[in-house]
Amino acid sequence: MYINLKYLMNLIEKDFYTISDLAKLLKISKVAVFKRVKRGSINGQKMGRDFIIFKKDINLEKLKLEIKH
């Protein structure tokens, strides 16, 4: 999966990820991320119809390792 530089720079500027952002970074489906949010293994906040995941509330490296196993 290819993530372009402009998209990546936009992610760096934000304090949060969307379900779609996190799915791209973790290389899993949006549904898989959504299920983890609903289960509570990823701490997400409901914003309107969507969820956001604050960067301070998530450890990407740890989450990547959990997904690989």
Beta strands, then each sheet from edge to edge (+ up, - down):
strand 1: 16-18
strand 2: 45-47
strand 3: 50-54
sheet 1: 1+ 3- 2+
end
